[in-house]
Amino acid sequence: MEQVYKEILPDEGCMSDEVSPYYKPSLKTRLILTFGMFGILGFFIGWMAFLLPSDQFALGISLFALYMAPGAGKESIVPVMMGFGFSWWLVLIGIVIIDMTLAVLISYNFDLLLKIPVIGNLLRFFTEKTNKLLNNHPWIKGLSLAGLFIFMYIPFMGSSAIDTSIIGRLLSIHPKMLLPIILTGSILATLTMAFGARAIINLWLMNPFYAVIAVIIIIAVCIFIYLVWQKFTAKRFPKKEN
């Protein structure tokens, strides 16, 4: 019988050394999907090198690489790339390919990655952070697939393809159901940030005052929605007492 994840309790400071995934695909499945996604990523990089001037290519690759670093996300990288004049569709394609590459890598190879010293420690860090997030936001688990989609779509929660993939593993969601959620959430979140950033940039060029007012209104609306959502989820999905 396959082992499942041992959930980290809120008061635990580190992750158990005996973490094992609920799903272990065949070697053939691992190779085809993993190398297939890395092949798509490599093709995209080559296409960018052919399409863009060398200086813009270097900038684009640097920003896409920064996107994969902890702490960076769509809410920061997408507006910056739009500000530097990158096309929305180029940003969209790049972000989605990176998200899906990371999602496939983790969803189908989590057990193997844990055995690699540096990468395994990094995944343990992400898993520990993800468990704390689940404890703070029990609605993600309560809403199951819908909760995962909301988490993936809203970039301001610190969500990413890595975190969403790990949550899917912890909730025993099969990759066949998890990957479409990540794909859809990645596309919609990137489009939202890209068109939002483009609108703000256009307003700034028209009149900086309009852009500032628009940003203030957006922030106010986001805060209002967040407070209402927090109140709703706190009642429906209360945190478990330690």
C-alpha positions as CSV (number, residue, x, y, z in Angstrom):
1,M,0.0,0.0,0.0
2,E,1.4,3.4,-1.0
3,Q,2.3,5.8,1.7
4,V,0.8,9.2,1.8
5,Y,2.1,12.5,3.0
6,K,2.5,13.1,6.7
7,E,0.8,16.4,7.3
8,I,2.9,18.9,9.2
9,L,1.2,20.1,12.4
10,P,1.1,23.8,13.0
11,D,3.5,23.6,15.9
12,E,6.1,21.5,14.1
13,G,9.2,23.4,13.0
14,C,10.5,21.1,10.3
15,M,9.3,18.6,7.9
16,S,9.5,14.8,8.5
17,D,12.4,13.1,6.6
18,E,10.0,10.4,5.6
19,V,7.8,12.3,3.2
20,S,6.7,10.2,0.2
21,P,4.2,11.1,-2.5
22,Y,0.8,9.4,-2.9
23,Y,1.4,9.0,-6.6
24,K,4.4,7.3,-8.3
25,P,4.1,7.3,-12.1
26,S,6.1,4.9,-14.3
27,L,9.5,5.9,-15.5
28,K,8.2,6.2,-19.1
29,T,5.5,8.7,-18.0
30,R,8.1,10.7,-16.0
31,L,10.5,10.9,-18.9
32,I,7.9,11.8,-21.6
33,L,6.2,14.5,-19.6
34,T,9.2,16.0,-17.9
35,F,11.5,16.1,-20.9
36,G,8.6,17.1,-23.1
37,M,8.0,20.3,-21.0
38,F,11.7,21.1,-20.8
39,G,11.8,20.7,-24.5
40,I,9.0,23.2,-24.9
41,L,10.7,25.6,-22.6
42,G,14.0,25.2,-24.5
43,F,12.1,25.8,-27.8
44,F,10.5,29.0,-26.3
45,I,13.9,30.3,-25.3
46,G,15.3,29.7,-28.7
47,W,12.3,31.4,-30.3
48,M,12.8,34.4,-28.1
49,A,16.5,34.6,-29.1
50,F,15.4,34.6,-32.8
51,L,12.6,37.0,-32.3
52,L,14.1,39.7,-30.0
53,P,17.1,41.9,-30.1
54,S,20.0,40.6,-28.0
55,D,19.6,43.2,-25.2
56,Q,15.8,42.7,-24.9
57,F,16.4,38.9,-25.0
58,A,18.8,39.1,-22.1
59,L,16.4,41.2,-20.2
60,G,13.5,38.9,-20.9
61,I,15.4,35.8,-19.9
62,S,16.6,37.5,-16.7
63,L,13.0,38.5,-15.7
64,F,11.6,35.0,-16.5
65,A,14.4,33.5,-14.4
66,L,13.6,35.9,-11.6
67,Y,10.0,34.8,-11.8
68,M,11.0,31.4,-10.6
69,A,12.8,32.7,-7.5
70,P,11.1,32.7,-4.1
71,G,9.4,36.0,-3.4
72,A,8.8,37.0,-7.0
73,G,5.5,36.4,-8.8
74,K,3.1,37.5,-11.5
75,E,2.1,40.5,-9.5
76,S,5.7,41.9,-9.8
77,I,7.2,40.3,-12.9
78,V,4.3,40.8,-15.3
79,P,3.9,44.6,-14.8
80,V,7.7,45.0,-15.0
81,M,7.9,43.2,-18.3
82,M,4.9,45.2,-19.6
83,G,6.6,48.3,-18.5
84,F,9.8,47.4,-20.5
85,G,7.7,47.0,-23.6
86,F,7.3,43.2,-23.9
87,S,4.2,42.1,-25.7
88,W,1.4,40.7,-23.5
89,W,1.3,37.5,-25.5
90,L,5.0,36.9,-25.1
91,V,4.8,37.4,-21.4
92,L,1.7,35.1,-21.3
93,I,3.4,32.3,-23.2
94,G,6.6,32.5,-21.1
95,I,4.8,32.6,-17.7
96,V,2.5,29.7,-18.6
97,I,5.3,27.5,-20.0
98,I,7.4,28.1,-16.8
99,D,4.4,27.4,-14.6
100,M,3.6,24.1,-16.4
101,T,7.2,23.0,-16.5
102,L,7.5,23.4,-12.7
103,A,4.1,21.8,-12.2
104,V,4.9,18.8,-14.2
105,L,8.4,18.5,-12.6
106,I,6.9,18.5,-9.1
107,S,3.7,16.5,-9.8
108,Y,5.4,13.6,-11.5
109,N,8.8,13.6,-9.8
110,F,8.3,14.8,-6.2
111,D,9.6,11.6,-4.7
112,L,12.8,11.7,-6.8
113,L,13.5,15.4,-6.3
114,L,13.3,14.9,-2.5
115,K,16.4,12.6,-2.8
116,I,18.5,15.3,-4.4
117,P,20.4,17.2,-1.6
118,V,19.9,20.8,-2.5
119,I,16.6,20.5,-4.5
120,G,15.2,18.2,-1.8
121,N,15.9,20.7,0.9
122,L,14.3,23.5,-1.2
123,L,11.2,21.4,-1.7
124,R,11.0,20.7,2.0
125,F,11.1,24.4,2.6
126,F,8.3,25.0,0.1
127,T,6.3,22.1,1.6
128,E,6.7,23.4,5.1
129,K,5.6,26.9,3.9
130,T,2.6,25.3,2.1
131,N,1.5,23.5,5.2
132,K,1.5,26.7,7.2
133,L,-0.5,28.4,4.4
134,L,-3.1,25.6,4.5
135,N,-3.3,26.0,8.3
136,N,-3.9,29.7,7.8
137,H,-6.3,29.3,4.9
138,P,-8.3,26.2,5.5
139,W,-10.8,27.2,2.8
140,I,-8.3,26.0,0.2
141,K,-8.7,22.5,1.5
142,G,-12.4,22.9,2.2
143,L,-13.1,24.0,-1.4
144,S,-10.8,21.4,-2.8
145,L,-10.5,21.9,-6.6
146,A,-12.2,25.2,-6.5
147,G,-10.0,26.4,-3.7
148,L,-6.9,25.3,-5.6
149,F,-8.0,27.3,-8.6
150,I,-8.7,30.4,-6.6
151,F,-5.3,30.1,-4.9
152,M,-3.6,29.7,-8.2
153,Y,-5.5,32.6,-9.8
154,I,-5.0,35.2,-7.1
155,P,-1.3,36.1,-7.3
156,F,-1.2,38.3,-4.1
157,M,-1.5,35.2,-1.8
158,G,2.1,34.2,-2.6
159,S,0.7,31.5,-4.8
160,S,2.8,29.9,-7.5
161,A,2.8,26.8,-9.6
162,I,5.2,25.2,-7.1
163,D,3.0,25.9,-4.1
164,T,-0.2,24.8,-6.0
165,S,1.5,21.6,-7.1
166,I,2.6,20.8,-3.5
167,I,-0.9,21.6,-2.2
168,G,-2.3,19.2,-4.8
169,R,0.1,16.5,-3.6
170,L,-0.9,17.1,0.0
171,L,-4.6,16.9,-0.8
172,S,-4.0,13.7,-2.9
173,I,-5.2,15.3,-6.1
174,H,-4.1,13.4,-9.2
175,P,-1.9,15.3,-11.6
176,K,-4.5,14.8,-14.4
177,M,-6.8,17.0,-12.4
178,L,-4.2,19.2,-10.9
179,L,-2.4,20.3,-14.1
180,P,-5.5,21.7,-15.8
181,I,-6.2,23.8,-12.7
182,I,-2.7,25.2,-12.8
183,L,-2.8,25.8,-16.5
184,T,-6.1,27.7,-16.4
185,G,-5.2,29.6,-13.3
186,S,-1.8,30.6,-14.8
187,I,-3.4,31.8,-18.1
188,L,-6.1,33.9,-16.4
189,A,-3.8,35.3,-13.7
190,T,-1.2,36.4,-16.3
191,L,-3.8,37.9,-18.6
192,T,-5.4,39.8,-15.7
193,M,-2.0,41.2,-14.6
194,A,-0.9,41.9,-18.2
195,F,-4.0,43.8,-19.3
196,G,-4.3,45.6,-15.9
197,A,-0.7,46.7,-16.2
198,R,-1.2,47.8,-19.8
199,A,-4.3,49.8,-18.8
200,I,-2.4,51.6,-16.0
201,I,0.6,52.3,-18.3
202,N,-1.8,53.8,-20.9
203,L,-3.5,56.0,-18.3
204,W,0.0,57.1,-17.1
205,L,0.9,58.2,-20.6
206,M,-2.4,60.0,-20.9
207,N,-2.3,61.6,-17.5
208,P,-0.3,60.4,-14.5
209,F,-3.1,61.6,-12.2
210,Y,-5.6,59.2,-13.8
211,A,-3.1,56.3,-13.3
212,V,-2.6,57.1,-9.6
213,I,-6.4,57.3,-9.0
214,A,-6.9,54.0,-10.9
215,V,-4.3,52.3,-8.7
216,I,-5.8,53.6,-5.5
217,I,-9.3,52.4,-6.6
218,I,-7.9,48.9,-7.5
219,I,-6.1,48.6,-4.2
220,A,-9.3,49.7,-2.3
221,V,-11.4,47.2,-4.2
222,C,-8.9,44.4,-3.5
223,I,-8.8,45.2,0.2
224,F,-12.6,45.2,0.3
225,I,-12.9,41.9,-1.5
226,Y,-10.1,40.4,0.8
227,L,-11.9,41.5,4.0
228,V,-15.2,40.1,2.8
229,W,-13.6,36.9,1.7
230,Q,-11.8,36.5,5.0
231,K,-15.0,37.0,6.9
232,F,-16.9,34.5,4.8
233,T,-14.2,31.8,5.0
234,A,-13.6,32.3,8.7
235,K,-17.2,31.4,9.3
236,R,-17.5,28.5,6.9
237,F,-14.0,27.1,7.3
238,P,-12.8,27.9,10.8
239,K,-9.2,27.1,11.8
240,K,-8.7,24.0,13.8
241,E,-7.6,24.6,17.4
242,N,-4.2,23.2,18.4
